[in-house]
Amino acid sequence: MPIVINGHELTDAEIEAELPAHASASHPLKAATTAVALRHILLDEAARLGLKQDDEEATLAALLDDQVPLLEADEATCRQWYTRNPALCRSGELIEADHILFQVTPSVPLETLRALAAHTLAELQAGLESDPGLFAQRARELSNCPSGATGGSLGQLRRGDTVPEFEQAVFALPAGTLLPRVLETRFGLHLVRVTHRVEGERLPFEALHTRIREALQAHQRDLAWRQFVQVLVGRASVQGLDLAGSDTPLVQ
């Protein structure tokens, strides 16, 4: 069934050209198709508003600037964020972590993979105290990450080195702790332990004020942009593709 967006039928060439940007997605073809569809919806809106520029990127940027203005984050808001997120305001913080990755692939049902990960976690919880080498052994046997060859060691990690869902979980762990649940990320299922950590020191608000302000403004604009896209999706004529709940990256 053809996919038609506001009267424009998506071509295989358009989708193929978009595919490399979504190689790490769980469903690359679906992600690429959705991105192309949303792009057409946004470009159509820019044309309707008379915002068309010399190229598509400039047109999308003009649409963003026109419809989603940048809101200033005041000092009080920035201080509130600083107070509520002490762990994110440190310098020199790092951890050393090991993991076992169960990679999601089309050939293995997700529930089967989850059951294997849960069974391995239970085995580690029961046996690590008496057998400290058990984690490394299971990493070598089961992990789909190259780190499995070295017992699952990821070496030293700083904030920003891993995907957010992994970082949030592992940086909350004390040294010598096994995460008591299977961690799911875009790369698969993980069993994780932190072997060592350096707490670092908290930076003063003044040193972080500009970065916090810029991050808060970007976050607010991101939310507004996504809401704007959803409004346009609701107005658009879409055939052959379900765009309910679809997302799109910000114009860079």
C-alpha positions in Angstrom: 0.0 0.0 0.0 1.5 3.4 -1.0 2.2 6.0 1.7 0.8 9.3 0.7 1.4 12.5 2.7 -0.6 15.6 1.8 -1.0 14.2 -1.7 2.7 13.3 -2.1 3.5 9.6 -2.4 6.7 8.6 -0.7 9.2 7.0 -2.9 11.6 4.1 -2.2 14.5 6.4 -3.1 13.5 9.0 -0.4 13.3 6.3 2.3 16.5 4.6 1.2 18.4 7.9 1.4 17.1 8.4 5.0 17.9 4.9 6.2 21.6 5.5 7.2 20.5 8.1 9.7 18.4 5.4 11.5 20.8 2.5 11.4 20.8 2.2 15.3 17.0 2.3 15.6 15.2 -0.9 16.6 13.2 -0.7 13.4 15.4 1.3 10.9 12.9 1.1 8.0 10.0 2.3 10.1 12.0 5.1 11.6 13.3 6.2 8.2 9.8 6.1 6.7 8.4 8.1 9.6 11.1 10.7 9.4 10.5 11.2 5.7 6.8 11.5 6.2 7.2 14.1 9.0 9.7 16.0 7.0 7.1 16.4 4.2 4.5 17.6 6.7 6.9 20.2 8.1 8.0 21.4 4.7 4.4 21.7 3.6 3.6 23.9 6.6 6.6 26.1 5.9 5.4 26.5 2.3 2.0 27.4 3.6 3.4 30.1 5.9 5.7 31.5 3.2 8.9 30.4 4.9 10.5 28.4 2.2 14.2 28.9 1.9 17.0 27.8 -0.5 17.2 24.3 0.9 15.2 22.0 3.2 17.4 22.4 6.3 17.2 26.2 6.1 13.4 25.9 5.6 12.9 23.7 8.6 15.1 26.0 10.7 13.0 29.0 9.6 9.8 27.1 10.5 11.3 26.3 14.0 12.3 29.9 14.6 8.9 31.3 13.4 6.6 28.8 15.2 8.6 27.7 18.3 10.4 30.8 19.7 13.2 30.3 22.2 12.0 31.0 25.8 14.5 32.4 28.2 15.2 30.4 31.4 15.6 32.9 34.3 18.1 32.6 37.0 15.6 31.4 39.6 14.6 28.5 37.3 18.3 27.7 36.7 19.1 27.7 40.5 16.1 25.4 41.1 17.5 22.9 38.6 21.0 23.2 40.1 19.6 22.5 43.6 17.5 19.5 42.4 20.2 17.8 40.3 23.4 17.8 42.4 24.7 14.6 40.8 24.7 16.4 37.4 26.7 19.3 38.7 29.9 17.5 39.5 33.3 17.6 37.9 35.7 14.6 37.9 33.0 12.0 38.6 33.6 8.7 36.9 32.8 5.0 37.4 34.2 1.7 36.3 31.5 -0.7 35.2 31.0 -4.2 33.8 28.0 -5.3 31.8 26.5 -8.3 30.0 24.6 -7.4 26.8 21.8 -9.5 25.5 21.3 -7.9 22.1 17.8 -7.8 20.6 17.7 -9.5 17.2 14.9 -10.6 14.9 16.0 -14.2 15.3 15.4 -14.4 19.1 11.9 -13.5 20.6 12.2 -10.6 23.0 10.5 -12.6 25.8 13.0 -15.4 25.4 15.8 -12.9 25.7 14.2 -11.3 28.8 13.8 -14.7 30.4 17.5 -15.5 29.8 18.6 -12.1 31.2 16.4 -12.5 34.3 17.7 -16.1 34.9 21.3 -14.9 34.6 20.7 -12.0 36.9 19.2 -14.3 39.5 22.3 -16.6 39.2 24.6 -13.6 39.7 22.7 -12.4 42.7 22.9 -15.8 44.3 26.5 -16.7 43.4 28.7 -13.6 43.2 29.5 -13.4 46.8 30.9 -16.9 46.9 32.3 -16.8 43.3 33.6 -13.2 42.5 34.6 -14.4 39.0 31.1 -15.4 38.0 30.2 -12.1 36.4 33.2 -12.2 34.1 32.6 -15.8 33.3 29.0 -15.2 32.2 30.0 -12.1 30.3 32.5 -14.2 28.2 29.8 -16.9 27.6 26.7 -14.8 27.0 27.5 -11.1 26.2 26.9 -9.8 22.7 29.2 -6.9 23.3 32.9 -7.0 22.4 33.6 -6.2 26.1 32.5 -9.8 26.8 36.0 -11.0 25.8 37.4 -9.0 28.8 34.8 -10.2 31.3 32.3 -7.4 30.4 34.6 -4.5 31.4 33.6 -1.1 30.0 36.5 0.6 31.6 36.1 4.1 33.0 33.0 6.0 32.2 32.1 9.7 32.6 28.7 11.2 32.2 27.9 11.6 28.5 29.9 8.5 27.5 26.8 6.2 27.3 23.2 6.5 26.3 21.0 8.4 28.9 19.0 5.4 30.0 22.2 3.5 30.8 23.9 6.4 32.4 21.0 7.2 34.7 21.0 3.6 36.0 24.7 3.0 36.5 25.7 6.4 37.9 23.2 5.8 40.7 24.9 2.6 41.8 27.4 2.5 44.7 30.8 0.8 44.0 30.7 -2.9 44.3 27.0 -3.1 43.4 25.1 -5.2 40.9 22.1 -3.5 39.4 19.1 -5.4 40.8 17.2 -5.4 37.6 17.6 -6.0 33.9 18.3 -2.7 32.2 16.7 -2.2 28.9 18.2 0.3 26.4 18.1 0.9 22.7 20.9 -1.6 22.3 19.3 -4.4 24.2 19.1 -5.9 27.7 22.0 -5.3 30.1 23.2 -6.8 33.4 25.4 -4.2 35.0 27.7 -3.8 38.0 29.8 -0.8 39.2 33.2 -1.9 40.5 34.7 1.5 41.3 33.6 5.1 41.4 35.1 8.5 42.0 32.6 11.1 43.2 34.4 14.2 42.0 33.4 17.6 43.3 30.4 19.8 42.9 30.9 22.9 40.8 29.5 26.2 42.0 26.3 27.5 40.4 28.1 30.4 38.8 30.4 28.1 36.8 27.4 26.2 35.4 24.8 28.9 35.0 25.2 29.4 31.3 25.2 25.7 30.5 22.2 25.1 32.7 20.3 28.0 31.0 21.1 26.8 27.5 20.1 23.2 28.4 16.8 24.2 29.9 16.0 26.4 27.0 16.9 23.7 24.5 14.7 21.2 26.5 11.7 23.5 26.5 12.1 24.3 22.8 12.4 20.6 22.1 9.1 19.9 23.9 7.4 22.8 22.1 8.7 21.6 18.7 7.4 18.1 19.3 4.0 19.4 20.3 3.9 21.5 17.2 4.7 18.5 15.1 1.9 16.5 16.6 -0.5 19.3 15.9 0.6 19.3 12.2 0.3 15.5 12.1 -3.3 15.8 13.3 -4.1 18.2 10.5 -2.2 16.4 7.7 -3.7 14.0 5.2 -1.9 10.7 5.9 -2.5 7.4 4.0 -0.8 4.1 4.5 1.2 5.1 7.7 0.3 5.4 11.4 1.9 8.6 12.7 0.2 8.6 16.1 2.8 9.4 18.7 5.5 9.9 16.1 8.6 11.9 17.1 11.1 13.9 15.1 14.5 15.3 16.0 15.1 19.0 16.3 16.6 20.8 13.4 20.3 20.9 14.1 
